[in-house]
């Protein structure tokens, strides 16, 4: 029999029940607080999956908390933007976009731990008490227990609480004349308290009582004669749900939703065969990782047996030269054209990379060649001339137009002008992967262009709610744990014309068809599939997508094929078999107090086990408004818990909690990946002005390649796939791109296939091992010590040294030194004063009282500008008699001042 006790502190009735593990074991409800005195004797029991000690709580809990300042701040932080779209396409995400905004706050989730324990708190009398599981930010790692009465008992070191009813709230009177029942007799499967489940609905025709509803309009499905709540083949659960029979997330637990065994990793043997070693890792050979994805040489001529990569730069070289020759210009007609090479095209992109490292030029990249401009770059100037850069930009091609199918011809692809780079990137990423992540993410990535695209294709156009008003989009599916693109398709308006299966199989909506099409590509990479190609998926994957890609049709197709999907569901596209009155659908104001309290109720979970062998789970819950997540073959369990949030420092540091459930956490912890990659693409700043629309997606793909290459470098630095590659302090993304922009020359024979290029084979064999320039690693080693021979750029100083001559004025053998004011026999003829005379300076005299003086170098030192005796009068307008020899502290202060001037004004 249950044993009862009473917590005198808050007059809370506590009942503990012990039982064996089962799907329907009852434990403490996290929302069973009520401020109505009418309900104080009515125990409320929540049903959630647990085998631990369980309790029930009824009555008001911590009623005075809602009005204090901390609680208002908590709610203000949790509130989200009201300006949202209606979900009509992927550019307008709809109400479910709230979840997406949350994911951007979490961006990189905390790692889970396997040894987290369930909370089984006791009060001071040793009796069980009602607790919430308190977890770390962005994870389900349990870090404490949160008493629902707001007390500091238990493992609640952060002293946080959940919102409850206002202390002055009084339950409304029951309208018995209209048939409204007493609250303790209302059908209440979620054990919702009266504050949030207080909305009685009366029929319009008769005015009689119909049912009670939550703030979003949701009401419970009536219980059947079998004791279950079912409708349209779906069974409903209101106090949590556990999928004990068929857990889909391999190795996942409540405390570890993303186990290591589900993550993907690179193929160490393939990387070794392609030349990755300890020295490359120590030197951070960024171009090596870049050319793994976009090879410089032709892989068939790389010298590596069965090199599986697709070529890129050699293909661009071929198409560029072929197109120029086919045009008839460059020889007898037009400007002279010099055939380009793969190496030159790498340097062309290197110019763009370095421009991005320097902050970008907003399209005016020509300024990097203007010596008088603050934007001047010596590295870019040494790489190639502005004229040649312009020639390559105008004539570069990623295809031979004459050979590509045109519209209404077989195999026509509207994106044929730029598809090559996406094809090479995605294919080469896959062949360098040992195993892919079992959690995949699908979303579009957007590139901007204000001009016109391929005629009639819809590749470019106006974009809504995007950072660029016009441009195009490419739909990508990639690993949730790392930026590794696995498949892609360019978005346009010719799906029906190009993909015959779209019409034949009844795919009317574009988003679900994109999810279907890309998932079919990935199915060919699953172990056990009969198709050719590398198998990188150990088991069938689970895809996270937003509401634009979700429909009943694609969920059912995915289920039949063993694929998992988890995505937000638009309120107007809820499952057809379920009445909308049984799900969270109506919009609520984010500041509505009842909605704030209702967030901490268990979600409504609808489960449908299809006869074809798959399981659909629909999770509906209260967030800032109604939220719905549709899944298939994706969840092990679903119930509510709370996550800790923090902000501020020191005495101003504050903590609060937000509501969470398993479906929402999995969505938030995966969906951000492509948005995070878009942020890296933006930071690369690869842009130049051109009328040719296809340059925009090419530059977008180049930036994506940098992001993927950098992540490959980081994974190798971790040392898990190969211990000797471990680097404790990897370079930053900015520095990686900076290294990548260093000038490339095949003569150094650094990368696979360099030794087969014409520029190397045309050299005598005895010279082929020689280098025509130092490497980055060699230069770094030379600059490492204070006594390095490399003292910076002293070309200008050399000119001044060569100009030193004896004082030769008529009747004078000496003049006053411009630095120290003493007599000197030497002067710098390169420097002139206001009257056009050379500047007298001591330049290491061999004898006399000033023997060995080096005023010459002090005068020409940037850091000492303004400290000389002549500077005192001519620059600072002070009398020479006030000048004193600068002290060490004066020298340090002046150095800092000059350096700040340089930084602020780009000298």
C-alpha positions in Angstrom: 0.0 0.0 0.0 1.2 3.5 -0.6 2.5 5.5 2.3 1.5 9.1 2.7 3.3 12.0 4.3 2.9 15.8 4.5 5.5 18.4 3.8 4.6 21.1 6.4 6.7 23.7 4.7 4.3 24.2 1.8 1.4 22.1 2.9 2.1 19.6 0.0 0.6 16.2 0.1 3.2 13.6 -0.9 2.4 10.0 -1.9 5.1 7.5 -2.8 4.5 4.3 -4.8 7.0 1.5 -5.4 6.7 -0.8 -8.4 8.6 -2.7 -11.0 10.0 -1.1 -14.2 7.4 -0.7 -16.9 6.4 1.6 -19.7 3.6 3.1 -17.6 5.4 3.5 -14.2 4.1 6.6 -12.5 6.5 9.2 -11.2 6.3 12.8 -10.0 4.4 15.1 -12.2 6.4 18.2 -13.0 3.4 20.4 -13.4 1.0 19.2 -10.7 0.8 22.5 -8.8 -2.6 24.1 -8.2 -3.5 27.3 -6.4 -7.2 26.3 -6.0 -8.2 25.3 -2.4 -10.9 23.3 -4.0 -8.3 20.8 -5.5 -6.0 20.5 -2.5 -7.3 17.0 -1.6 -7.2 15.6 -5.2 -4.0 13.7 -5.9 -2.7 14.1 -9.4 -0.5 11.4 -10.9 1.7 11.7 -14.0 2.8 8.7 -16.1 6.4 8.7 -17.4 8.9 6.0 -18.2 10.9 5.2 -15.0 11.7 2.4 -12.7 12.6 4.7 -9.8 10.7 5.8 -6.7 7.7 7.9 -7.7 5.6 10.5 -6.0 2.5 12.5 -6.6 2.0 16.1 -5.6 -1.1 18.3 -5.4 -1.5 21.8 -4.2 0.1 25.2 -4.7 3.9 25.1 -5.0 6.0 28.1 -4.3 3.1 30.5 -5.2 5.0 33.7 -4.4 7.8 33.1 -6.9 6.3 34.4 -10.1 6.4 38.1 -9.0 10.0 38.4 -8.0 12.5 40.1 -10.2 14.5 37.0 -11.0 11.5 35.2 -12.3 10.7 38.1 -14.6 14.2 38.0 -15.9 14.0 34.3 -16.5 10.9 34.6 -18.5 12.3 37.6 -20.5 15.3 35.5 -21.5 13.2 32.6 -22.5 10.8 34.7 -24.6 11.6 34.7 -28.4 10.8 36.9 -31.4 7.3 37.4 -32.4 8.1 38.2 -36.0 7.8 34.9 -37.8 6.5 33.6 -41.1 3.6 31.3 -41.9 5.8 28.3 -42.9 4.7 28.5 -46.5 8.2 27.7 -47.8 11.6 27.1 -46.5 12.4 30.8 -46.4 9.6 31.4 -44.0 9.9 28.9 -41.3 6.6 29.4 -39.4 5.9 29.0 -35.7 8.3 26.1 -35.5 11.1 28.4 -36.3 11.2 29.1 -32.6 13.0 25.8 -32.2 15.5 26.8 -34.8 16.3 30.0 -33.0 16.9 28.0 -29.8 19.4 25.8 -31.7 21.4 28.8 -32.8 21.8 29.8 -29.1 23.1 26.3 -28.3 25.2 26.1 -31.5 27.6 23.4 -30.2 26.0 21.1 -27.7 27.8 19.9 -24.5 29.1 16.4 -24.7 27.0 13.9 -22.9 28.2 11.4 -20.2 27.3 7.8 -19.8 27.5 7.6 -16.1 24.7 10.1 -15.2 22.3 8.8 -12.6 18.6 9.1 -12.1 17.6 11.4 -9.3 16.0 9.9 -6.2 15.8 12.8 -3.7 14.6 12.5 -0.1 13.4 15.3 2.2 14.6 15.8 5.7 12.3 13.1 7.1 13.6 10.6 4.6 10.4 10.7 2.6 10.3 10.9 -1.2 9.7 14.3 -2.7 8.7 15.7 -6.1 11.7 16.6 -8.2 12.5 17.7 -11.8 15.6 16.4 -13.5 17.9 19.4 -13.9 20.4 19.0 -16.8 23.3 20.9 -18.2 22.8 23.5 -21.0 22.3 21.8 -24.4 22.3 18.3 -23.1 20.5 15.7 -21.0 23.4 15.2 -18.6 21.8 15.3 -15.2 23.5 17.8 -12.9 21.0 18.1 -10.1 17.4 17.7 -8.9 15.0 20.6 -8.8 12.3 20.5 -6.1 8.9 21.5 -7.5 8.1 23.4 -4.3 10.9 25.9 -5.0 12.8 25.0 -1.9 16.6 24.6 -1.7 16.5 21.0 -0.6 18.0 18.3 -2.7 20.9 18.7 -5.2 19.8 22.2 -6.4 23.0 24.2 -5.9 21.9 26.7 -8.5 18.8 27.7 -6.6 16.5 27.8 -9.6 12.8 27.2 -9.8 10.0 26.7 -12.3 7.2 29.2 -12.9 4.0 28.6 -11.1 0.6 30.2 -10.7 0.5 33.8 -9.4 -0.1 33.9 -5.6 -3.3 35.9 -6.0 -4.9 33.6 -8.5 -8.2 32.1 -7.5 -9.8 29.3 -9.3 -13.0 30.4 -11.1 -16.3 29.0 -9.9 -17.7 25.9 -11.5 -20.7 26.6 -13.8 -22.8 23.8 -12.7 -25.9 25.2 -14.5 -24.1 24.6 -17.8 -23.0 21.1 -16.9 -19.4 21.9 -16.0 -18.1 19.1 -13.7 -16.0 19.6 -10.6 -12.3 19.8 -11.6 -11.3 16.6 -9.7 -13.7 14.7 -12.0 -12.5 16.2 -15.3 -10.8 13.8 -17.7 -7.1 14.9 -17.0 -4.6 12.3 -18.2 -1.7 14.7 -18.0 -2.4 15.6 -14.4 -2.4 19.2 -15.5 -3.1 21.7 -12.7 -6.2 23.8 -12.7 -4.3 27.0 -13.6 -3.3 25.7 -17.1 -6.2 23.3 -17.6 -8.9 25.7 -16.7 -10.5 26.6 -20.0 -13.9 24.9 -20.1 -15.4 24.9 -23.6 -19.2 25.2 -24.0 -21.1 24.2 -27.1 -22.4 27.0 -29.3 -25.7 25.4 -30.0 -26.7 24.5 -26.5 -24.4 26.4 -24.3 -23.6 23.2 -22.4 -20.2 22.1 -21.2 -18.0 20.2 -23.8 -14.5 19.8 -22.3 -11.5 21.5 -20.8 -8.5 22.7 -22.9 -4.9 23.8 -22.4 -3.9 27.3 -23.4 -3.2 26.2 -27.0 -6.6 24.6 -27.4 -5.5 21.0 -26.9 -7.8 18.6 -25.1 -7.3 14.9 -24.3 -8.5 12.1 -26.5 -11.3 10.2 -24.8 -10.3 6.9 -23.2 -11.6 3.7 -24.9 -13.1 0.6 -23.4 -9.6 -1.0 -23.5 -8.3 1.8 -21.2 -6.2 3.3 -24.0 -6.6 6.7 -25.8 -6.6 6.1 -29.5 -7.7 8.0 -32.7 -7.1 7.2 -36.3 -4.6 4.4 -35.5 -2.6 6.7 -33.1 -2.2 6.0 -29.4 -1.8 9.0 -27.1 0.4 9.4 -24.1 0.2 12.4 -21.8 2.8 11.8 -19.1 5.8 10.7 -21.1 6.5 7.7 -23.4 9.2 5.1 -23.7 10.0 2.9 -26.7 11.3 -0.2 -25.0 10.5 -2.6 -27.8 12.3 -0.9 -30.6 14.8 1.8 -29.6 16.0 3.6 -32.8 18.9 5.6 -31.5 21.7 3.0 -31.2 23.4 3.2 -27.8 21.5 6.4 -26.8 20.2 6.9 -23.3 18.4 9.8 -21.6 21.8 11.1 -20.3 23.5 10.5 -23.6 21.4 11.2 -26.7 24.4 11.3 -29.0 26.8 8.4 -28.1 30.2 8.2 -29.7 29.3 5.1 -31.6 26.8 7.1 -33.7 29.4 9.6 -34.8 31.4 9.5 -38.1 35.1 9.7 -38.6 37.7 10.0 -41.4 39.5 7.2 -43.2 43.0 7.3 -41.7 44.4 4.8 -44.2 43.1 6.8 -47.2 44.6 10.0 -45.8 48.0 8.3 -45.3 48.0 7.0 -48.8 47.3 10.5 -50.0 50.3 11.9 -48.1 49.1 13.0 -44.7 51.9 12.7 -42.1 53.1 14.2 -38.8 55.1 16.9 -40.5 52.1 18.2 -42.5 50.1 18.3 -39.3 52.8 20.2 -37.4 53.2 22.7 -40.2 49.4 23.0 -40.7 49.6 22.4 -44.4 46.2 23.9 -45.2 46.6 23.5 -49.0 47.0 19.8 -48.5 43.6 19.4 -46.9 42.1 21.7 -49.5 43.5 19.7 -52.4 42.1 16.5 -50.8 38.7 17.9 -51.6 39.4 19.8 -54.8 42.5 18.1 -56.2 45.0 20.3 -58.0 46.3 17.4 -60.2 44.4 14.8 -62.1 43.9 11.9 -59.5 44.5 9.4 -62.3 48.0 10.9 -62.6 48.6 11.5 -58.9 50.9 8.5 -58.6 48.6 7.0 -55.9 47.2 3.6 -56.8 43.4 3.6 -57.2 43.1 7.3 -56.1 39.3 7.5 -55.6 38.9 11.3 -55.9 37.3 13.3 -58.7 39.5 15.9 -60.4 38.7 19.6 -60.2 41.4 22.2 -61.1 42.7 20.2 -64.1 39.1 20.0 -65.3 38.7 23.8 -64.9 42.0 24.2 -66.8 40.7 22.0 -69.6 37.3 23.7 -69.9 38.8 27.2 -69.7 41.3 26.6 -72.5 38.8 24.6 -74.6 36.2 27.4 -74.4 38.7 30.1 -75.3 39.9 28.1 -78.3 36.4 27.4 -79.4 35.5 31.0 -79.3 38.0 31.9 -82.0 39.5 34.7 -79.9 43.0 34.8 -78.4 45.1 34.1 -81.6 44.3 35.9 -84.9 41.4 37.9 -83.3 40.9 39.6 -80.0 43.4 39.9 -77.2 46.2 37.4 -76.9 45.3 34.5 -74.6 47.9 32.5 -72.7 46.6 29.1 -71.8 46.1 28.7 -68.1 47.3 25.9 -65.9 45.9 24.2 -62.8 48.6 25.8 -60.7 47.7 29.3 -61.9 44.1 28.6 -61.2 45.0 27.6 -57.6 46.8 31.0 -57.2 43.8 32.7 -58.7 41.7 31.3 -55.9 44.5 32.1 -53.4 44.2 35.8 -54.3 40.5 35.6 -53.4 41.3 33.7 -50.2 43.8 36.3 -49.1 41.5 39.1 -49.9 39.0 37.5 -47.5 41.7 37.1 -44.8 42.4 40.9 -45.1 38.7 41.6 -44.4 37.3 41.5 -48.0 37.1 44.4 -50.3 33.4 44.4 -50.9 33.9 43.4 -54.6 36.6 46.0 -55.3 39.4 43.5 -55.3 41.5 45.6 -57.7 42.5 47.8 -54.7 44.8 45.0 -53.6 47.1 46.0 -56.5 47.1 49.7 -55.8 50.4 50.5 -54.1 49.1 53.9 -52.9 46.0 52.4 -51.3 45.6 51.2 -47.7 44.2 48.0 -49.2 47.4 47.1 -51.0 48.7 43.6 -50.6 52.3 42.7 -51.5 51.4 38.9 -51.4 48.6 39.3 -53.9 50.7 41.5 -56.1 53.5 38.9 -56.1 51.0 36.1 -56.9 49.7 37.5 -60.2 49.1 40.8 -62.0 45.7 42.5 -61.9 45.5 42.1 -65.7 45.9 38.4 -65.5 43.5 38.1 -62.6 40.9 39.9 -64.7 41.6 37.6 -67.7 41.1 34.5 -65.6 37.9 35.8 -64.0 36.4 36.6 -67.4 37.3 33.3 -69.1 37.3 30.7 -66.4 34.8 27.8 -67.1 33.7 24.8 -65.1 32.2 23.2 -68.1 32.4 23.2 -71.9 29.1 24.8 -72.9 29.0 23.4 -76.4 28.9 19.8 -75.0 26.4 20.3 -72.2 22.7 19.4 -72.8 20.4 22.3 -73.2 16.8 22.6 -72.0 14.4 20.0 -73.3 17.3 17.7 -74.1 18.1 14.5 -72.2 20.2 14.9 -69.0 19.7 18.7 -69.0 20.8 20.2 -65.7 20.1 24.0 -65.1 23.1 24.2 -62.8 25.6 22.8 -65.4 27.7 25.9 -65.3 28.8 25.5 -61.7 27.8 21.9 -60.7 31.4 20.6 -61.1 32.7 22.1 -57.8 29.8 20.7 -55.7 30.1 17.3 -57.4 33.9 17.1 -56.6 33.5 18.4 -53.1 30.8 16.0 -52.0 32.2 12.9 -53.8 35.7 13.5 -52.4 34.4 14.1 -48.9 32.6 10.7 -49.0 35.6 8.7 -50.3 37.8 10.2 -47.5 35.3 9.1 -44.9 35.5 5.8 -43.0 32.1 6.0 -41.4 29.5 8.8 -41.6 27.5 10.2 -38.8 24.2 8.3 -38.2 22.5 11.7 -37.6 22.2 13.8 -40.8 20.9 17.3 -41.3 19.0 18.7 -44.3 18.7 22.3 -45.2 19.3 24.9 -48.0 22.4 27.0 -48.2 22.0 30.4 -49.9 24.3 32.3 -52.2 23.6 35.9 -53.3 23.5 37.3 -56.8 21.5 40.3 -58.0 21.7 39.6 -61.7 20.0 37.1 -63.9 20.5 33.3 -64.0 19.9 30.5 -66.4 16.9 31.6 -68.5 13.6 30.0 -67.4 15.3 27.7 -64.8 14.4 29.6 -61.6 18.0 29.0 -60.3 18.1 32.6 -59.1 15.3 34.9 -57.9 14.1 36.9 -55.0 14.5 35.4 -51.6 12.3 36.0 -48.6 13.6 36.3 -45.0 17.2 35.7 -46.1 20.3 37.8 -45.6 20.5 38.4 -49.4 17.5 39.7 -51.2 18.3 37.8 -54.5 20.2 34.7 -55.3 19.9 31.0 -55.4 20.0 28.0 -53.1 21.5 24.5 -52.9 19.9 21.9 -50.7 22.6 19.9 -48.8 22.5 17.0 -46.4 25.5 16.7 -44.1 26.6 15.1 -40.9 25.0 16.5 -37.7 28.3 16.3 -35.7 30.7 17.7 -38.3 30.4 19.8 -41.6 30.7 16.9 -44.0 28.3 17.2 -47.0 27.0 13.8 -48.2 24.6 14.8 -51.0 23.2 17.9 -52.6 20.8 19.2 -55.2 20.4 22.7 -56.7 17.0 24.2 -56.1 15.2 25.4 -59.2 11.7 25.4 -60.9 12.2 22.5 -63.3 11.9 19.5 -60.9 8.8 18.2 -62.8 10.7 18.4 -66.2 14.0 16.9 -65.0 13.0 14.4 -62.4 10.4 12.1 -64.0 9.8 10.2 -60.7 8.5 13.4 -59.1 5.3 13.4 -61.1 5.1 9.6 -61.4 5.2 9.1 -57.6 2.9 12.0 -56.8 5.5 14.3 -55.2 3.6 17.6 -55.4 5.6 19.6 -52.8 9.2 20.6 -53.5 10.5 20.3 -49.9 9.4 16.7 -49.3 10.7 15.7 -52.7 14.1 17.1 -52.0 14.3 15.1 -48.7 13.2 12.0 -50.6 15.7 12.5 -53.5 18.7 13.1 -51.3 17.8 10.3 -48.9 17.7 7.9 -51.8 21.3 8.9 -52.7 22.4 8.2 -49.1 20.7 4.8 -49.1 23.2 3.6 -51.7 26.0 4.3 -49.2 24.6 2.1 -46.4 26.4 -1.2 -45.6 24.6 -4.0 -47.3 23.3 -2.1 -50.3 23.9 -3.7 -53.7 24.9 -0.6 -55.6 28.5 0.3 -56.3 30.4 2.9 -54.3 31.9 3.2 -50.9 29.6 2.2 -48.0 30.0 4.8 -45.2 26.8 4.3 -43.2 26.9 1.4 -40.6 23.1 1.5 -40.3 20.3 3.5 -41.9 20.5 7.1 -40.9 18.2 9.7 -39.2 17.6 13.0 -40.9 16.8 16.3 -39.2 14.9 18.9 -41.3 12.6 21.9 -40.8 8.9 22.1 -41.6 9.4 22.9 -45.3 10.6 19.3 -45.9 8.1 17.5 -43.8 4.9 15.8 -45.0 2.9 12.6 -44.3 4.1 11.2 -47.7 7.8 11.6 -47.0 7.5 10.3 -43.5 5.7 7.2 -44.6 8.2 6.6 -47.4 11.1 7.0 -45.1 9.5 4.6 -42.6 9.0 2.0 -45.2 12.7 2.2 -46.2 14.0 2.1 -42.6 15.1 5.8 -42.6 14.6 8.0 -39.5 13.3 11.6 -39.8 12.8 14.2 -37.2 11.4 17.6 -38.1 9.1 20.4 -37.1 5.6 20.2 -38.3 3.5 23.2 -39.6 0.3 23.7 -37.7 -1.7 23.5 -40.9 -0.1 20.2 -41.9 -0.6 18.0 -38.8 -1.3 14.3 -39.3 -4.5 13.8 -41.2 -5.8 11.0 -38.9 -5.6 13.1 -35.8 -8.2 15.8 -35.0 -6.5 19.2 -34.5 -8.3 19.7 -31.2 -6.2 16.9 -29.7 -2.8 18.6 -30.4 -1.2 21.9 -29.6 -2.3 24.1 -32.5 -3.6 27.5 -31.5 -1.2 30.4 -31.2 -0.5 31.9 -27.7 1.3 35.1 -26.7 4.8 34.4 -25.4 4.0 36.7 -22.4 0.8 34.8 -21.5 1.4 33.6 -17.9 -0.6 30.4 -18.3 1.4 29.5 -21.4 4.7 30.0 -19.4 3.5 27.6 -16.8 2.2 25.1 -19.4 5.6 24.9 -21.0 6.7 22.6 -18.1 4.0 20.0 -18.8 4.8 16.8 -20.4 4.3 16.8 -24.2 1.4 15.1 -25.9 2.9 12.1 -27.6 1.0 10.3 -30.4 2.4 6.9 -31.5 1.5 5.0 -34.6 3.0 1.5 -35.3 2.4 0.9 -39.0 1.8 -2.6 -40.2 4.6 -2.1 -42.7 7.1 -2.2 -39.8 7.8 1.4 -39.0 6.9 3.7 -36.1 5.7 7.3 -36.3 5.8 9.5 -33.2 4.2 12.9 -33.2 5.3 15.2 -30.3 3.1 18.2 -29.5 4.0 20.6 -26.8 3.7 24.2 -25.5 6.7 26.4 -26.1 6.4 30.2 -26.7 3.4 29.0 -28.8 2.2 25.7 -30.1 5.1 23.4 -31.3 4.8 20.1 -33.1 7.6 17.7 -34.0 7.0 14.9 -36.5 9.2 11.8 -36.4 9.5 8.4 -37.9 11.9 5.7 -36.7 13.7 8.3 -34.6 12.9 8.3 -30.8 13.7 6.0 -27.9 11.6 8.0 -25.4 9.9 11.3 -24.8 9.2 13.2 -21.6 9.9 16.5 -20.1 13.0 17.7 -18.2 14.5 21.2 -17.6 17.9 22.6 -18.8 20.0 25.0 -16.9 20.8 28.4 -18.5 23.2 31.0 -17.1 24.3 34.6 -17.9 26.5 37.2 -16.4 29.7 37.1 -14.3 30.6 37.2 -10.6 27.9 38.7 -8.4 25.8 39.5 -11.5 25.7 35.8 -12.6 22.2 34.4 -12.7 20.7 31.1 -13.6 17.3 29.9 -14.9 15.8 26.9 -16.5 14.0 26.2 -19.7 11.6 23.4 -20.6 12.9 20.5 -22.8 11.9 17.1 -24.1 13.9 14.5 -26.0 12.4 15.2 -29.4 13.1 18.9 -29.1 16.6 18.4 -27.7 17.6 16.1 -30.6 16.2 18.6 -33.1 18.0 21.5 -31.5 21.3 19.7 -31.2 21.4 18.7 -34.8 19.5 21.3 -37.0 22.1 24.1 -36.4 24.9 22.4 -38.4 24.2 23.9 -41.8 23.6 27.3 -40.3 26.9 27.1 -38.5 28.6 26.3 -41.8 26.8 29.2 -43.5 28.4 31.4 -40.8 31.9 30.1 -41.7 31.2 30.7 -45.3 30.2 34.3 -44.5 33.5 34.8 -42.5 35.5 33.6 -45.5 34.5 36.7 -47.4 35.0 35.3 -50.9 33.5 37.9 -53.3 34.2 39.9 -56.4 32.0 41.7 -58.8 30.8 40.0 -61.9 27.7 39.8 -64.1 28.1 36.0 -64.5 25.7 34.5 -62.0 27.4 31.2 -61.7 30.5 32.8 -60.1 28.5 33.3 -56.9 27.7 29.6 -56.2 31.3 28.7 -57.2 32.7 31.1 -54.6 30.1 29.9 -52.1 31.3 26.3 -52.7 35.0 27.4 -52.3 34.2 28.8 -48.9 32.3 25.7 -48.0 35.4 23.7 -49.0 37.5 25.8 -46.7 35.1 25.0 -43.8 35.1 21.3 -44.6 38.9 21.2 -45.0 39.4 23.0 -41.7 37.1 20.6 -39.9 39.1 17.7 -41.3 42.3 19.3 -40.0 40.7 19.7 -36.6 39.6 16.0 -36.5 43.1 14.9 -37.3 44.4 17.3 -34.6 42.3 15.4 -32.0 44.5 12.3 -32.5 41.7 9.8 -32.3 42.0 8.4 -35.8 45.9 8.5 -35.6 47.8 9.2 -32.4 50.9 10.8 -34.1 48.7 13.5 -35.8 47.6 14.9 -32.5 48.1 18.7 -32.2 47.3 20.3 -28.8 46.9 23.8 -30.2 45.5 23.8 -33.7 45.4 27.0 -35.7 42.2 29.1 -35.9 39.9 29.2 -38.9 41.2 32.6 -39.8 44.8 31.4 -39.7 43.9 28.3 -41.7 42.5 30.4 -44.5 45.6 32.7 -44.2 47.9 29.8 -44.7 45.8 28.5 -47.5 46.3 31.8 -49.5 50.1 31.3 -49.7 51.3 31.1 -53.3 51.4 27.6 -54.8 54.1 26.3 -57.2 54.2 22.7 -58.5 58.0 22.9 -58.7 58.2 22.3 -55.0 56.5 18.9 -55.5 54.6 19.1 -52.2 51.3 17.4 -53.3 50.3 14.2 -55.1 50.8 14.6 -58.9 53.0 17.7 -58.8 55.9 15.7 -60.2 53.9 14.8 -63.3 53.0 18.4 -64.3 54.7 19.9 -67.3 56.4 22.7 -65.3 58.3 20.0 -63.5 58.9 17.4 -66.2 60.4 20.1 -68.5 63.2 20.7 -66.0 66.4 18.7 -66.1 66.1 15.7 -63.8 69.0 16.9 -61.6 67.1 20.1 -60.9 63.7 18.6 -60.1 64.4 18.2 -56.4 65.3 21.9 -56.1 62.8 24.5 -54.8 62.3 27.9 -56.3 61.0 29.3 -53.1 61.0 28.7 -49.3 58.1 27.0 -47.7 55.9 28.5 -45.0 57.3 26.0 -42.4 60.9 27.1 -43.2 60.0 30.7 -42.9 58.2 30.2 -39.6 61.2 28.3 -38.2 63.5 31.2 -39.3 61.3 33.8 -37.6 60.8 31.8 -34.4 63.6 33.3 -32.2 64.4 36.9 -31.2 67.9 36.5 -32.8 66.3 35.5 -36.1 68.2 36.7 -39.2 64.8 37.8 -40.7 64.3 41.4 -39.5 61.3 42.3 -41.6 61.1 44.4 -44.8 64.3 46.6 -44.9 64.3 47.3 -48.6 63.7 51.1 -48.0 66.3 51.2 -45.3 68.8 49.7 -47.7 68.3 52.6 -50.1 69.0 55.1 -47.3 72.1 53.3 -46.2 73.5 53.3 -49.7 72.9 57.1 -49.9 75.1 58.0 -46.9 77.8 60.5 -47.8 80.3 62.9 -46.0 79.1 66.4 -45.3 80.2 68.4 -48.4 78.8 71.9 -47.8 81.1 74.8 -48.7 83.3 75.8 -45.8 81.8 73.2 -43.5 83.1 69.8 -42.6 80.4 69.1 -39.9 76.7 69.7 -39.3 74.4 69.2 -36.4 73.0 65.6 -36.2 69.2 65.7 -36.7 68.7 63.1 -34.0 71.1 64.1 -31.1 72.2 67.6 -32.1 75.9 66.9 -31.9 78.4 67.5 -34.8 78.6 64.8 -37.4 80.6 64.3 -40.6 77.9 62.2 -42.4 74.5 62.7 -43.9 71.6 60.8 -45.5 71.1 62.2 -49.0 67.9 60.2 -49.4 66.2 62.3 -46.7 65.7 66.0 -47.2 64.7 68.8 -44.8 62.3 71.6 -45.6 64.9 73.5 -47.6 65.9 70.5 -49.7 69.1 69.8 -47.9 70.3 66.3 -46.9 69.8 65.2 -43.3 73.0 65.0 -41.2 73.2 61.9 -39.0 75.8 59.8 -37.2 76.4 56.6 -39.1 78.8 54.5 -37.0 81.8 57.0 -37.0 85.2 55.2 -36.7 86.9 57.7 -34.4 86.3 60.8 -32.3 84.0 61.5 -29.4 81.0 60.0 -31.2 82.7 56.8 -32.3 80.1 54.0 -33.0 77.1 56.3 -32.7 74.0 55.0 -34.7 71.7 58.0 -34.8 71.1 57.1 -38.5 69.1 54.0 -37.4 67.2 55.8 -34.6 66.1 58.5 -37.1 64.8 55.9 -39.6 63.0 53.7 -37.0 59.2 54.0 -37.1 58.9 53.4 -33.4 61.1 56.4 -32.6 59.4 58.8 -35.0 59.0 62.2 -33.2 61.7 61.6 -30.6 64.7 63.2 -32.4 66.0 66.7 -31.7 64.9 68.0 -35.1 61.5 66.3 -34.6 61.1 68.4 -31.4 60.9 71.6 -33.3 59.7 70.6 -36.8 57.0 68.1 -35.9 56.0 68.9 -32.3 56.6 72.7 -32.5 58.6 72.7 -29.3 61.9 74.6 -28.8 65.0 72.6 -29.3 66.3 73.6 -25.8 63.5 71.5 -24.3 64.6 68.3 -26.0 66.1 65.5 -23.9 67.5 62.2 -24.9 64.5 59.7 -24.8 64.5 57.4 -21.9 63.5 53.7 -22.1 60.0 54.4 -20.8 59.6 57.1 -23.5 60.7 54.7 -26.1 58.2 52.1 -25.0 55.3 54.6 -24.9 56.1 55.9 -28.3 56.4 52.4 -29.7 52.9 51.6 -28.5 51.5 54.9 -29.8 53.0 54.3 -33.3 51.7 50.7 -33.4 48.2 51.8 -32.5 48.3 54.4 -35.3 49.3 51.6 -37.7 46.5 49.3 -36.5 43.8 52.0 -36.7 44.8 53.3 -40.1 46.0 50.2 -41.8 49.6 51.2 -42.5 
